[in-house]
Structures are given as structure tokens and as C-alpha cells.
């Protein structure tokens, strides 16, 4: 794979590409984890996994369809 001039002139942080789906899910996981620890601490450890399973059952192709 050949590199272009832009690969060497732009700082590393401008080349980062983060999908909006990844950002939304990271925020959702953080909220579920935090509120789970506050509201129901007995089951807080499994709430993130329950969320993941629910999203995969509901939308296996992802939250935002590409195209």
C-alpha cells in the first residue's frame, strides 16, 4: 500500500474515523453501566451484556444502516 503526501502532512488525529454508531453505542453503554451501578448494583455487572444482546437481537445489521 503506497502512502500519499496527505498521509505525512496531516496530524494523526485528523486521520481518525469514528462512526456515529460507535459513539452512540459507547455513550449508551456508559449510561447503562453508570445508572445500573446506582439504581440496581446487584445486577450492574450484567446489564451491559444484556444491552448488547438486546441490540443484536433487535437490529443485527447495526443501529444505522449503511446505505
N, C-alpha and C positions, 0 to 999 in steps of 0.2 A: 504494500500500500504506500503510495507516494504522498508526501506531505506538500501542502501548498504554502504560499507566502503567509496566508492568514493564520495558519497553524502556529507560526513562530512569532507573529506580531501581536496577537490578541492575548490578554492575560487568561490564565486557566479558568477563572470564574466566569468569563463570558462564553466559554465553550460548554458549560454545564447545561444540560437539558433535563428539566424535571417536568414530567407530565402533570397536568392539573389533577388527574386521578390519583397519582401518588401523594400529592399534597393534601387532597381532600381526605383520603384514607388515613394518612398519618395524623391529621387533626382529629378525625373520628376515633381512631384507636386511642389517642391521648385523652380525649374527653371520656370515653367509656372506661378507661383504666382509672383515671382520676376520680370520677364520680362513683365508680364501683368500689374503690377503696374507702370512700367517705360514707356512702349510703349502705352498702352491704359488704363489709370487709371479709365475711366468711367465704364468699364466693368470688372475690375480686380476681383471684388468680386465673379463673377460667373464663371470665367474661370476654376477654379479647379473643379467645379461641371460639367462643360461641358466636361473637360478632363475625369473625372470619367465615365460619361455616354458614351462617345465615346469608351473608353476601354472596358466597359461592353458590348456594342453593337458589337464591333469588335471581342473580344475574351472573351466570358462569362466564359470559363473554366480557365482563367488566362493567363498571358503572357507567362509563361513557363509551359508546360505540365509536370506533374509528372509521367513519365513512358511511 
